[in-house]
Amino acid sequence: MALIRWEPFREIDTLQEEMNRLFNSLTPTRMTQGGGGFIPAAEMHDDTEAIHLKIEVPGMEAKDIDVQVTAEAVSISGERKSETRTEEQGITKSEFRYGKFQRVIPLPSRIQNTQVKAEYKNGVLTLTLPKAEEEKTKVIKVNLS
């Protein structure tokens, strides 16, 4: 029987290559090439009555944002347009991302999509998504006999 030298780091490198390949296949091409739009950041808080969702969409007007809500997910899309400038006001460098975006955020529980409240202030879209009655936590007393 021949002895083979075990190289644990080779296995880790192989695993890393596979993970990179997987993530590259899931990422839209225009995002990996550094062009195109952006993906707005989101923050979610879940309490007994509702799900509270905040999405960062700075530099936009409320009329440029489209929000669609189902019982299981929220879809936000829109387009952040670049400012029109003359040659005299040219930009040397810009790290801002402009263009169309869409983000679908799955929800941890079903909601009443007809009762959603939305507010857009200071570049942050805040959604209050009331939970469906069957999803609200109900405390039931259990009798021990």
C-alpha positions in Angstrom: 0.0 0.0 0.0 1.4 3.4 -1.0 1.4 6.3 1.3 -0.1 9.5 -0.1 0.7 12.8 1.5 -2.5 14.6 2.7 -2.7 18.2 1.8 -5.6 19.8 3.7 -5.1 23.3 2.1 -5.5 21.8 -1.4 -9.0 20.6 -0.3 -9.8 24.1 1.1 -8.7 25.7 -2.2 -10.8 23.4 -4.2 -13.8 24.1 -2.0 -13.2 27.9 -2.3 -13.0 27.6 -6.1 -16.4 25.7 -6.1 -18.0 28.4 -3.9 -16.7 31.2 -6.1 -18.0 29.4 -9.2 -21.4 29.0 -7.4 -21.6 32.7 -6.4 -20.5 33.9 -9.8 -23.2 31.9 -11.5 -25.9 33.5 -9.1 -24.7 37.1 -9.6 -26.0 39.0 -12.6 -23.3 39.7 -15.1 -23.7 43.4 -15.1 -23.2 43.6 -11.4 -20.0 41.5 -11.4 -18.5 43.7 -14.2 -19.0 46.8 -12.0 -21.5 48.4 -14.3 -25.2 48.8 -14.2 -27.4 49.5 -11.2 -27.2 48.9 -7.6 -28.8 46.7 -5.0 -30.4 48.6 -2.1 -29.5 47.5 1.4 -32.4 46.3 3.6 -33.0 45.9 7.3 -35.9 43.8 8.7 -37.4 43.7 12.2 -40.0 41.1 13.1 -42.3 41.5 16.1 -45.6 39.8 17.1 -47.8 42.2 15.2 -45.9 43.1 12.1 -42.7 43.0 10.0 -40.9 46.3 9.7 -38.7 46.6 6.6 -36.3 49.5 5.9 -34.7 49.9 2.4 -32.0 52.4 1.6 -32.7 54.1 -1.7 -31.0 57.5 -1.5 -31.1 60.1 -4.2 -34.5 59.1 -5.5 -38.0 60.5 -5.4 -40.9 58.4 -4.2 -42.5 58.5 -7.7 -39.4 56.6 -9.0 -39.8 53.7 -6.7 -42.2 50.8 -7.3 -43.2 48.6 -4.4 -45.2 45.4 -4.8 -46.2 43.2 -1.9 -47.5 39.7 -1.8 -48.3 37.7 1.3 -44.8 36.1 1.2 -42.5 38.7 -0.3 -41.8 42.4 -1.1 -40.5 43.5 -4.5 -38.8 46.9 -4.8 -37.8 48.3 -8.2 -36.9 51.6 -9.7 -34.3 53.7 -11.4 -31.8 56.1 -9.9 -31.1 58.7 -12.6 -27.8 60.5 -12.8 -27.8 64.3 -12.6 -27.5 66.1 -16.0 -24.4 68.2 -16.1 -22.8 70.5 -18.6 -19.2 70.0 -19.7 -18.2 72.9 -17.4 -19.6 70.9 -14.4 -18.0 67.6 -15.3 -17.2 65.0 -12.7 -13.6 63.8 -12.3 -14.6 60.6 -10.4 -17.9 59.2 -9.2 -18.5 56.1 -7.0 -22.3 56.5 -7.1 -24.3 53.8 -8.8 -27.0 54.8 -11.2 -29.5 52.8 -13.2 -32.3 50.3 -12.7 -32.6 48.1 -9.8 -34.9 45.4 -8.5 -34.8 43.5 -5.2 -37.2 40.8 -4.0 -37.1 40.2 -0.2 -38.8 37.0 1.1 -40.7 37.5 4.3 -40.3 35.2 7.4 -44.1 34.9 7.8 -47.3 35.7 5.8 -48.6 39.2 5.9 -51.8 41.1 5.2 -50.7 42.7 1.9 -53.8 45.0 1.8 -52.8 46.7 5.1 -49.2 47.7 4.3 -48.1 51.2 5.4 -45.2 52.9 3.6 -43.2 56.0 4.3 -40.3 57.5 2.2 -38.1 59.9 4.1 -34.4 61.0 3.9 -33.6 58.3 1.3 -35.1 55.4 3.4 -38.2 53.5 2.5 -40.0 52.2 5.6 -42.7 49.5 5.2 -44.9 48.3 8.0 -46.3 44.9 7.0 -49.0 43.6 9.4 -48.9 39.9 9.9 -51.8 37.7 8.8 -54.0 36.7 11.7 -53.0 33.0 11.5 -49.3 34.1 11.8 -49.6 36.1 14.9 -48.2 34.4 18.0 -51.0 33.2 20.1 -50.5 32.2 23.7 -52.5 29.2 24.6 -52.8 27.9 28.2 -52.3 24.2 28.5 -53.9 22.5 31.4 -51.9 19.9 33.1 -54.0 17.1 34.7 
